Each structure stands twice: as C-alpha cells, then as structure tokens.
Amino acid sequence: MSALAPSPLAIVDAEPLPRQEEVLTDAALAFVAELHRLFTPRRDDLLARRAERRAEIATTSTLDFLPETAAVRADDSWQVAPAPAALNDRRVEITGPTDRKMTINALNSGARVWLADFEDASAPTWENVVLGQLNLTDAYERRIDFTDERTGKSYALKDAGELATVVMRPRGWHLDERHLQVGGRPVPGALVDFGLYFFHNAKRLIELGKGPYFYLPKTESYLEARLWNDIFVFAQDYVGIPQGTVRATVLIETITAAYQMEEILYELRDHASGLNAGRWDYLFSIVKNFRDGGEKFVLPDRNLVTMTAPFMRAYTELLVRTCHKRGAHAIGGMAAFIPSRKDAEVNKVAFEKVKNDKDREAADGFDGSWVAHPDLVPIAMKSFDAVLGDKPNQKDRLREDVDVSAADLIAIDSLDAKPTYDGLVNAVQVGIRYIEAWLRGLGAVAIFNLMEDAATAEISRSQIWQWINAGVVFEDGRRATADLTREVAAAELAAIRAEIGDEAFVAGKWQQAHDLLLQVSLDEDYADFLTLPAYEQLR
C-alpha cells in the first residue's frame, strides 16, 4: 500500500480507552473513511428503499417473489463458491458478545463456529466497539487471558486445533457510530465494525489457515447483499488478498428477505457460505411490516410461536432447499436456554426442548445450528452427529420435496394460538429488564433462564404495539390498551425494586428502561428499531 494521507475521520465525544491506539491506527481509520466515502451513499439509498417497501406492504398487506429476478431463480447452473475448510463443518455454532471472558469461553466451547457479535448481543458503547476488536486480535495472537475478579477463576485458550472458527457479525445497516464522524456525519456502524476487523485481521486469519468470515444481519433485499459484495471486492483489493477470501453468511431474519433468498445468494455467490434462520428477528420483521394488516397478521405470545408453526416451517424448509440447491450451508436457529445451577428440573425440561429442536433441524436438512451457552454445545452436537456422522454437512440433501408458495410464508393465521394477558406481562418484563441492561452496556442478558438479545426486546415491544393497535381482547376479557400496559409496567417496576432493593434499583437504569419501553410500545408512530432511540441514551 502507498503512503496514506491523514484520515478525515474524527473521534468525537469519546473517552480514551486502554490500548485503543492498537485498533484506531491511522491506516485503519483511513480504510474506514474510504469505505464511508464509497458506500455510505448507497446505504442511505437502500434505507430509503426499505421505507418505500414498507409503505407498499401497508397498502397491499401481501408479499410475493420478485418478477424482475425470476431468471436468477430459474437458472439452475449457478452455485456459490465452495466452502473453505474452516467453514465446511458448522454443525454447532455458539453466539455471544466479544468481551474478554466470552471470547475465551466461546473459542474453547467445543462449537465449530463462534459468532463473534457486534450486533444484537452487544450494546454499542464505545468501549464495546473498540475493546471487542482488541479482544479478537489478542485471541488470534494468543495473548488473551482473563481472571474473574469476583470468583478468582482464570481463563485461557486451548490449543489452536480445538478452537472454534470465528464468524464476525457487524451492526445492521440502520445503526450509525456517533463516535466516528466525517465532516460531522457519523459513519455507519456496519462499516466501522467490518472495516476495523477486516483491516487488522484479514491477513492474520489467512496465516492461521482461516479467513475473514462474516455474518450479515438485518438484510432486507438482494440489493443490500449486492452492496456487501461490492464492499468485499473493494476491501480485498485494498489490503491485497485474493478475491473470494471473504465468506459471508446472511441471516434471513426479515420477511422481505425470505422472498429473496436465492437472489441474496446470487449477489454474494463468490463470497457466500450460507443462510441462517434468525427466528426472533424474523417474527419482529413480520409484526413490523404487517402491523396494520388486520387480525389475520396478529401474532400470539412469542413463546407460543414455535418452529413447528406452519408459516415458520415454510420459512425454514424453503431456506434449506434454497441453500442446498445452490451449494450453501443452511444454519438453524438459536437455542437460547441458560442452564440453571439451582434447579435440576428446569434444566431437564429445557434440555429436552433443546434436543427436540436440534433433532428436528438436523432431520430437516440443516447443516448446523446455534446455541447461546457452552453447556448446550454437546446437546446440539449429538443431534447433528446422529444425522451427519463423519460427513461435514448434508448439502447433498436437496429437499426437492419442499414446495412453498408466497402465501405460505405469511399465513400467520394458520397458527391456532391467541395473544394472552400473561403474554403481555412477559413482554413488559422482558422489555424492561433487557433495555435496562442494554443501557448499562450489556447486549446479551440472561432473563428467566433465557439468553435475550436485542431481537427478543424488539419482538416484545412490537407485539405490545400490535396488540394495542389491533384491539386484541385477552382470554379474561381485558382489552390490550395503553393504560393496561402502563399498569403492567408500573407493577413490574415495583416488583423489580422489591426484588433487588432500593440501592441497586437507584444505581441501575430501571426508570429509564421503563420509560423507553413504553415510548416504543405506545407511540402512535412505530419506531423502526428500538435501538435507534435507545442509542441516543447509551453512554
């Protein structure tokens, strides 16, 4: 690379962090600035397209496969690039944020892949953004360790051959990074996360026999996949590594993307490695897009929407068929249970649910699946080992028996379940407790023995909004209203105060979280993402 002019990027309103100069080098910031210059205008246009698409759905209350891309779907000749060795066997993947302890535990977990998360499992404080990058580089350099101040327990990496392969997830296109600006304009968080990670680690990962691998979140169209592909092409040329070194797995976690799976793979075909079924964000996207579509689009309590619901099976089976038709990996959804150290019976019931979920995914043709806790790795591994044996994947199972229509994907009323009052209470409880932790900088939070992230908070507040605006009447005759929601929220706030005590309550951000949940649940104007107003309060 030739000598670079000083980066136009400015670090704004950010306290200095230990060792930040190792991440925020002049060369790395110049690269991020160039990404911003070249690609942020297209990002802005694509966000505007999202709004236009949502307006169309509000008018028509339907979606269909795109006529303008029919030729891509009909052409059986194209395939995605073959998987690199480090990503050929993905039978169990663990997810989590990039704090130092999680970095070590995830790499050591026995999972084949770790989704190192700068997105929904990470609150984007400046500290998390910068030090998360540092932790990954330290792990690749094998200079990472951690001692828990509370327990005195020490953590260190296992031998290189036992470590999970890292697939890094940057923030979604909608989020900006306010601490990095060009001319007073924040840089998209996705470009910051991708740019810093790629610049510092692409060559280092190649030397380790792996590569710069990414999960792409919140994608809504094939044009957004095309933008990412162009970024990959530019980035590989910029640092001087071969085209096709990058591999990307796209989360199909929006309802619009479910109608464009083949097109998304096609746009990324030289860099694609698979698709993932992101179930909670997918439900959030259905509510968001069809929130004013009438009774037939009203979702019941989120815990009543299992993966055996007809419209969810249509989505996952279409994903497997699409991936295997094109030579890509199909990765299943999250097992979010957190084992209890106090209640063996809770563990027994939950482990059985996890086993059934992973058995079903393996039998359906998925090549791997997600878990949120290291104790779930052996359970998921056993389910996939039983189907795969010594094979790295089951991409040879083409699932040509699957036939999914456009209507099948949005047949929400095929589910025989209704919203309940207990579901409203749970949505308020999870919403307040998650947002409070997020405002303190925690993105992955154990609540009621489940690992919750931003996606579960999104579905919680979206369901409250939908139920109120649809005039849902619960089983006990009470109607979902703003006043009832405020009543439930006030009771939950009082219960939390009684549970943790006055001192801890005052030290936390409970009132702030309560107020923000009510804002995004009750406002007439539905906020596209909870994390947008929440980010304004994140310090």
Secondary structure, DSSP 4 states (H G I P E B T S, - for coil): ----PPP--EE-S----TTGGGTS-HHHHHHHHHHHHHHHHHHHHHHHHHHHHHHHHHHH------GGGHHHHH-TT--PPPPPGGGS--SEEEEEE-SHHHHHHHHTSS-SEEEEESSTTS---HHHHHHHHHHHHHHHTT--EEE-TTT--EEE---GGGSPEEEEEPPPTT-EEEEEEETTEEEEHHHHHHHHHHHHHHHHHHHTT---EEEE-S--SHHHHHHHHHHHHHHHHHHT--TT--EEEEEE-SHHHHT-HHHHHHHTTTTEEEEEE-HHHHHHHHHHHTTTS-GGG----GGG--TTSHHHHHHHHHHHHHHHHTT-EEEEEEE-B---SS-HHHHHHHHHHHHHHHHHHHHHT-SEEEESSGGGHHHHHHHHHHHHTT-S--TT---TT----TGGGG-GGGS-----HHHHHHHHHHHHHHHHHHHTT--SEEETTEEE-HHHHHHHHHHHHHHHHTT-B-TTS-B--HHHHHHHHHHHHHHHHHHH-HHHHHHTTHHHHHHHHHHHHH-SS--S-THHHHHHH--
